[in-house]
Amino acid sequence: MKTPLASLLEAGPSALGTWISLGDPVVTEMASEFGFDWLLIDLEHGGFTEAAVLGNLQAVRHPATSPIVRVPKLDPALIARMLDRGAHGVMVPHISSPDEARALVSATRYTPHGERGYSRTVRAYGYGRRIPEDAASYRCVVMAQIENLAGVNHVEEIAAVDGVDVLFVGPADLTHDLAVRGAADRYEASLLRVACAAREHGKAAGILARNLKDIPHLKAIGYRVFALDSDIGLLRKGYECTVEARNLL
């Protein structure tokens, strides 16, 4: 039982997604119409309550699009609820050590491979109509965010953890953390180190790209899972273009 994004990662090509932050299922449904490989539903910084996640998951109608939920922290109970509701995977911020990476994987997998509780009547299994034959072998997509110097310093060990699929850089947090530690000049080297660790251990390196022009360079150094901007960012850019019309009046 594989989700579209899991199959894509296994096959090897790049995957394109975008960030969903507004919390409105209409926006999520609109984004899913464009055939993104994945959509990130952001519970960390987005305008979502936990209760609102279900409607946004239901709004992802394109059969080739995988909804991924970013939870605010490494919380096994919350991770399990997101997967039960039908998320195809989870992203967890600030993974800084292999122990945290192992705890993340464990939260997504059933016994004997993890600690996730098993229910056959959840939305993920069609409310009991699509029960997996071997639940123990079920795997969702696991994205570990590398967002600080500690994560970069341990990225090879994190990448070696079985069950981590994507090492996903959070550019804003990583830039900030490096700056406050007097290591701002190490950002580009950190990006390269994450990509090398992912490649060495058969994982994918991912990143949020705010502009299309950034993607060729990132792809050249080894990144292949991209989130292109966010619903808020894309809406803002649209408004910025619109207000330029004032100069024509």
Secondary structure, 3 states (H helix, E strand, C coil): CCCHHHHHHHHCCCEEEEEECCCCHHHHHHHHCCCCCEEEEECCCCCCCHHHHHHHHHHCCCCCCEEEEECCCCCHHHHHHHHHCCCCEEEECCCCCHHHHHHHHHHHCECCCCCECCCCCCHHHHHHCCCCCCHHHCCCEEEEEECCHHHHHCHHHHHCCCCCCEEEECHHHHHHHHHHCCCHHHHHHHHHHHHHHHHHCCCEEEEEECCHHHHHHHHHCCEEEEEEEEHHHHHHHHHHHHHHHHHHC
